[in-house]
């Protein structure tokens, strides 16, 4: 029987040819994943798509019907290939136009800088009809929120500001808890035993992550994750007990191979 817990999920759509070409190294996926986990939202899927209308619309529609929220990064700037806002409008079947609130913000910002609010910059004032604004304290031009889709900039500092602005309005679920155990064994030494523990604790997620130790050489971290503290503790105790047994066996005459 499953527990009656609230689980809130999210998908992330990363948009941009520059990400796929390797010219720009993504710095947002890890940040968003950790941020959402901390507030009680499970990031379940990440897709990276080019600046192509068909691919953006298809990916957006797939994700928004699957998860509680969809976050997008990239493609809301002033250039010709910044087509995210248009694609979101197409996905939702609504018109898109300049929003007078954004126009006022941009006029104030660029006026103070002595910079022209030209045609290119005016592209950043266009959002789908019915969308709410997601404030941007870094560079003024906001993101937007329509349905369950939150559209943010690709520049990390701006994206982070937008995520902070959107977070208080997000519905959150029971947070995922985690514990890490250093195995002091190689991953192959504990694979079978770890599988048995995972089977015995089906409500707990158990992962093994190999790394190289300067002193011991090949080593493994085991991460145990669950929403229920008691189940987390029980699984962690089982892992620790198993590790004691495996280490003792490896220390014996036939160990270390």
Order of alpha helices (4+ residues) and beta strands (2+ residues): beta-alpha-alpha-beta-alpha-beta-alpha-beta-alpha-alpha-beta-beta-beta-beta-alpha-beta-alpha-beta-beta-alpha
